Amino acid sequence: MSDTDDADAVRADSGATPADDRAEVAARFKAGDEEALRQAYERYGAAVHHLTLASLRIAADAEDVTQATFVAAWLGRETYDAERGSLLGWLLGIARRKVIDRMRVIAREERDAASARQYASTASADASADRVVDQLVVADELAQLPEEQRQVLTLAFYEDLTQAQIAAATGMPLGTVKSHMRRGMARLRQRWEVDRATPGLRAPAAPRTW
């Protein structure tokens, strides 16, 4: 018999109800019991994931936000108040806030990608020295990215393909394309921030939102 079976048997012998059990797990969770964290994830992970997937509609995003929810809950476990609601309700509240945060990130990164595509198109049409240098800077930054991120951003910047078109062209799942797009854009923003802060280096001169 497993440890979980043993615990269930003890609760059955003692007359403990499911509500008692949930309260006991919640109390141990708040106290920092890692076994209670595992139990909470096993019991409530599916409900949290259902909420995030229904809101974001991309499996990769939903999985990331589900994990982020439990990480935030564990780090902030001392703020849980059983008198104000159940552990599941508290977790779902955190998940909703994380979903909103992710939606804001996605919206910002989609604006970044649109601005980058517009910039790349302008740079191709304008043969001035500054534009040529800027285009080379973009190409150099893209070359530093992992292969799949570079492929996705190159198709977005220079072929002006949508995420759905990139997925069709590469055979990648749409969720994977979106993930590579976000992570690639994040890395480009970080590199351009470093470039702007380093004397002697220059980032593309066209206006950008990143």
C-alpha positions as CSV (number, residue, x, y, z in Angstrom):
1,M,0.0,0.0,0.0
2,S,1.3,3.5,-0.9
3,D,1.8,6.4,1.5
4,T,-1.2,8.0,-0.1
5,D,-3.3,4.9,0.4
6,D,-2.2,4.7,4.0
7,A,-3.2,8.4,4.6
8,D,-6.6,7.7,3.0
9,A,-7.1,4.7,5.2
10,V,-6.2,6.7,8.3
11,R,-8.7,9.5,7.3
12,A,-11.4,6.9,6.6
13,D,-10.8,5.2,10.1
14,S,-10.9,8.6,11.8
15,G,-14.1,9.7,10.0
16,A,-12.5,12.6,8.3
17,T,-14.6,14.1,5.5
18,P,-13.3,15.4,2.1
19,A,-13.7,18.9,3.3
20,D,-11.6,18.1,6.4
21,D,-9.0,16.6,4.0
22,R,-8.9,19.7,1.8
23,A,-8.6,22.0,4.8
24,E,-5.7,19.8,6.2
25,V,-3.9,19.9,2.8
26,A,-4.4,23.7,2.6
27,A,-3.0,24.2,6.1
28,R,0.1,22.1,5.4
29,F,0.5,23.9,2.1
30,K,0.5,27.3,3.9
31,A,3.0,25.9,6.4
32,G,5.5,25.0,3.7
33,D,4.9,21.2,3.5
34,E,6.3,20.2,0.1
35,E,4.1,17.0,0.1
36,A,1.1,19.3,0.4
37,L,2.3,21.2,-2.6
38,R,2.5,18.0,-4.6
39,Q,-1.0,17.1,-3.5
40,A,-2.3,20.5,-4.3
41,Y,-0.9,20.3,-7.8
42,E,-2.3,16.8,-8.3
43,R,-5.8,17.9,-7.1
44,Y,-6.1,21.4,-8.6
45,G,-3.6,21.5,-11.5
46,A,-6.2,20.3,-14.0
47,A,-8.6,23.0,-12.9
48,V,-6.0,25.7,-13.1
49,H,-4.9,24.5,-16.5
50,H,-8.5,24.4,-17.8
51,L,-8.9,28.0,-16.8
52,T,-5.7,29.1,-18.5
53,L,-6.3,27.1,-21.6
54,A,-9.8,28.4,-22.0
55,S,-8.5,32.0,-21.7
56,L,-5.3,31.8,-23.7
57,R,-6.3,29.0,-26.2
58,I,-2.7,28.1,-26.8
59,A,-1.5,24.9,-25.0
60,A,2.1,26.2,-24.5
61,D,0.9,29.4,-23.0
62,A,-1.6,27.6,-20.8
63,E,1.1,25.3,-19.5
64,D,3.5,28.2,-18.8
65,V,0.9,30.1,-16.9
66,T,-0.3,27.0,-14.9
67,Q,3.3,26.5,-13.7
68,A,3.7,30.2,-13.0
69,T,0.5,30.1,-10.9
70,F,1.8,27.3,-8.7
71,V,5.2,28.9,-8.4
72,A,3.6,32.2,-7.3
73,A,1.2,30.4,-4.9
74,W,4.1,28.5,-3.3
75,L,6.3,31.6,-2.9
76,G,3.3,33.5,-1.5
77,R,1.8,30.7,0.5
78,E,1.9,32.7,3.7
79,T,-0.7,35.1,2.3
80,Y,-3.3,32.4,1.9
81,D,-6.2,32.9,4.3
82,A,-8.5,29.8,4.6
83,E,-11.2,32.0,6.2
84,R,-11.5,33.9,2.9
85,G,-11.9,30.9,0.7
86,S,-10.7,27.5,-0.4
87,L,-7.2,26.8,-1.6
88,L,-8.6,26.0,-5.1
89,G,-10.4,29.4,-5.2
90,W,-7.2,31.1,-4.2
91,L,-5.2,29.3,-6.9
92,L,-7.7,30.2,-9.5
93,G,-7.5,33.9,-8.5
94,I,-3.8,33.8,-9.0
95,A,-4.2,32.0,-12.3
96,R,-6.6,34.8,-13.6
97,R,-4.1,37.5,-12.7
98,K,-1.3,35.5,-14.5
99,V,-3.5,35.1,-17.5
100,I,-4.1,38.8,-17.7
101,D,-0.3,39.4,-17.4
102,R,0.4,36.9,-20.2
103,M,-2.3,38.6,-22.4
104,R,-0.6,41.9,-21.9
105,V,2.8,40.4,-22.8
106,I,1.4,38.8,-25.9
107,A,-0.3,42.0,-27.0
108,R,3.0,44.0,-26.5
109,E,5.0,41.4,-28.4
110,E,2.6,41.3,-31.3
111,R,2.9,45.1,-31.5
112,D,6.7,44.7,-31.4
113,A,6.6,42.1,-34.2
114,A,4.3,44.4,-36.3
115,S,6.7,47.3,-35.8
116,A,9.7,45.2,-36.7
117,R,8.0,44.0,-39.9
118,Q,7.2,47.6,-40.8
119,Y,10.8,48.6,-40.0
120,A,12.2,45.8,-42.1
121,S,10.0,46.7,-45.1
122,T,11.1,50.4,-44.8
123,A,14.7,49.4,-44.5
124,S,14.5,47.4,-47.7
125,A,12.9,50.2,-49.7
126,D,15.3,52.9,-48.4
127,A,18.9,52.4,-49.6
128,S,20.4,55.2,-47.5
129,A,23.6,54.4,-45.7
130,D,21.9,54.5,-42.3
131,R,19.1,52.2,-43.4
132,V,21.6,49.7,-44.8
133,V,23.6,49.7,-41.6
134,D,20.4,49.3,-39.6
135,Q,19.4,46.3,-41.7
136,L,22.8,44.7,-41.1
137,V,22.4,45.3,-37.4
138,V,19.1,43.4,-37.5
139,A,20.6,40.6,-39.5
140,D,23.5,40.4,-37.0
141,E,21.2,40.3,-34.0
142,L,19.0,37.6,-35.7
143,A,22.1,35.5,-36.3
144,Q,22.8,35.3,-32.5
145,L,19.4,33.7,-31.8
146,P,18.8,29.9,-31.6
147,E,18.0,28.4,-35.0
148,E,14.2,28.0,-34.6
149,Q,13.7,31.5,-33.2
150,R,15.9,32.9,-36.0
151,Q,13.8,31.1,-38.6
152,V,10.5,32.3,-37.2
153,L,11.6,35.9,-36.9
154,T,13.3,36.0,-40.3
155,L,10.0,34.8,-41.9
156,A,8.1,37.4,-40.0
157,F,10.5,40.3,-40.6
158,Y,11.6,39.7,-44.2
159,E,8.8,37.6,-45.7
160,D,6.0,39.4,-43.8
161,L,4.4,36.1,-43.0
162,T,1.7,35.8,-40.2
163,Q,2.2,33.4,-37.4
164,A,-0.3,31.0,-39.0
165,Q,1.6,31.2,-42.3
166,I,4.9,30.5,-40.6
167,A,3.4,27.5,-38.9
168,A,2.2,26.2,-42.3
169,A,5.6,26.9,-44.0
170,T,7.7,25.3,-41.3
171,G,5.5,22.5,-40.1
172,M,5.7,23.8,-36.5
173,P,2.6,23.9,-34.3
174,L,1.1,27.4,-34.1
175,G,1.7,27.4,-30.4
176,T,5.4,26.7,-30.9
177,V,5.7,29.5,-33.5
178,K,4.1,31.9,-31.1
179,S,6.5,30.8,-28.3
180,H,9.5,31.2,-30.5
181,M,8.3,34.6,-31.7
182,R,7.9,35.8,-28.1
183,R,11.2,34.5,-26.8
184,G,13.1,35.6,-29.9
185,M,11.6,39.1,-29.6
186,A,12.5,39.2,-25.9
187,R,16.1,38.3,-26.7
188,L,16.3,40.9,-29.4
189,R,15.0,43.6,-27.1
190,Q,17.6,42.6,-24.5
191,R,20.4,42.7,-27.0
192,W,19.3,46.1,-28.4
193,E,19.1,47.5,-24.9
194,V,22.7,46.4,-24.4
195,D,23.8,47.8,-27.7
196,R,22.3,51.2,-26.9
197,A,24.0,51.3,-23.6
198,T,27.4,50.4,-25.0
199,P,29.6,53.2,-26.4
200,G,30.5,52.6,-30.1
201,L,27.6,50.3,-30.8
202,R,24.4,51.3,-32.4
203,A,21.0,49.7,-32.7
204,P,18.7,50.4,-35.7
205,A,17.8,54.1,-35.8
206,A,14.1,53.6,-36.9
207,P,11.5,54.1,-34.1
208,R,10.7,51.0,-32.3
209,T,8.6,50.0,-29.3
210,W,10.9,47.4,-27.8
